[in-house]
């Protein structure tokens, strides 16, 4: 059975993964359109490019902590691969963000496989099943 706390962590892991991927995709569009990353950062309510990279890093740290609470070794290997991409050189911004998108897709696929393999054991109980006996 899937506990409420694990379901909560799965939800937030997905949200952080999606945030990182979206920043990567928007940044690639901006770079290809000649728009500065400072403008992208301002769209997220951030001060500039440095703060955008900090936001990606912070989102990754939250993602990692949420995944760590339920993941096995295979998923953590994917998380470590993503960390390497996030901490890689930012000299080639297009390559940097393509690497981030590649790692988010790879981690997303690994998460999907993880849950498909455990589908029946991660069943969320219905409202009726959660009721105390005798009511």
C-alpha positions in Angstrom: 0.0 0.0 0.0 1.1 3.5 -0.7 1.3 5.7 2.4 0.2 9.3 2.4 3.7 10.6 3.1 5.2 8.6 0.1 2.3 9.8 -2.1 3.1 13.3 -1.1 6.8 12.9 -1.9 6.0 11.3 -5.3 3.8 14.2 -6.1 6.4 16.8 -5.2 9.2 14.9 -6.9 7.1 15.1 -10.1 6.5 18.8 -9.7 10.2 19.6 -9.2 11.2 17.4 -12.1 8.6 19.2 -14.3 9.9 22.6 -13.1 13.5 21.8 -14.1 12.4 20.5 -17.5 10.3 23.6 -18.2 13.1 25.9 -17.3 15.3 24.0 -19.6 12.9 24.1 -22.5 12.1 27.8 -22.1 15.8 28.6 -21.8 16.5 26.8 -25.1 13.7 28.7 -26.8 15.1 32.0 -25.4 18.7 31.2 -26.5 17.5 30.2 -30.0 15.5 33.4 -30.2 18.3 35.7 -29.0 16.6 36.4 -25.7 18.9 36.7 -22.7 18.6 34.3 -19.7 18.2 37.4 -17.5 14.8 37.9 -19.3 13.9 34.2 -18.7 14.9 34.7 -15.0 12.7 37.7 -14.7 9.8 35.7 -16.0 10.2 33.4 -13.0 10.4 36.3 -10.6 14.2 36.0 -10.3 16.9 38.6 -10.4 19.0 37.3 -13.2 20.9 34.4 -14.8 22.8 33.4 -11.7 19.6 33.2 -9.7 18.0 31.1 -12.5 20.8 28.6 -12.1 20.4 28.7 -8.3 16.7 28.0 -8.8 17.4 25.0 -10.9 19.9 23.7 -8.3 17.5 24.2 -5.4 14.7 22.5 -7.3 17.0 19.6 -8.0 17.9 19.3 -4.3 14.2 19.1 -3.3 13.6 16.6 -6.1 16.5 14.4 -4.9 15.3 14.5 -1.3 11.8 13.5 -2.3 13.0 10.6 -4.5 15.4 9.4 -1.9 12.5 8.6 0.4 11.1 5.9 -1.8 13.6 5.1 -4.6 15.9 2.2 -5.2 19.4 2.1 -6.5 18.4 2.5 -10.2 16.5 5.7 -9.6 19.3 7.1 -7.5 21.7 6.5 -10.3 19.5 8.5 -12.6 19.3 11.3 -10.0 23.1 11.3 -9.7 23.3 11.6 -13.5 21.0 14.6 -13.4 23.1 16.2 -10.7 26.2 15.8 -12.9 24.3 17.6 -15.7 23.1 20.4 -13.4 26.7 20.9 -12.1 28.3 20.8 -15.5 29.9 23.7 -17.3 27.6 26.5 -18.4 30.0 27.8 -21.1 27.8 26.3 -23.9 24.3 27.2 -22.6 22.5 25.4 -25.4 24.4 22.2 -24.6 23.9 22.7 -20.9 20.1 23.0 -21.2 19.8 20.2 -23.7 21.7 18.0 -21.2 19.3 19.0 -18.4 16.3 18.1 -20.6 17.9 14.8 -21.6 18.4 14.0 -17.9 14.8 15.0 -16.9 13.4 12.7 -19.6 15.7 9.9 -18.6 14.7 10.3 -14.9 11.0 10.5 -15.8 11.3 7.3 -17.8 13.0 5.6 -14.9 10.3 6.8 -12.5 7.6 5.5 -14.8 9.3 2.1 -15.0 9.7 2.0 -11.2 6.0 2.6 -10.7 5.0 0.2 -13.5 7.1 -2.5 -11.9 5.4 -1.9 -8.5 1.9 -1.1 -9.8 -0.1 -3.5 -7.6 1.9 -2.9 -4.5 1.5 0.9 -4.6 -2.2 1.0 -4.7 -3.9 3.9 -3.0 -6.8 2.8 -0.8 -10.2 4.1 -1.6 -12.2 6.3 0.8 -14.4 3.4 1.8 -11.3 1.2 2.6 -10.0 3.9 4.9 -13.2 4.0 7.1 -12.9 2.4 10.5 -14.8 -0.9 10.9 -18.3 -0.7 12.2 -19.3 2.7 10.7 
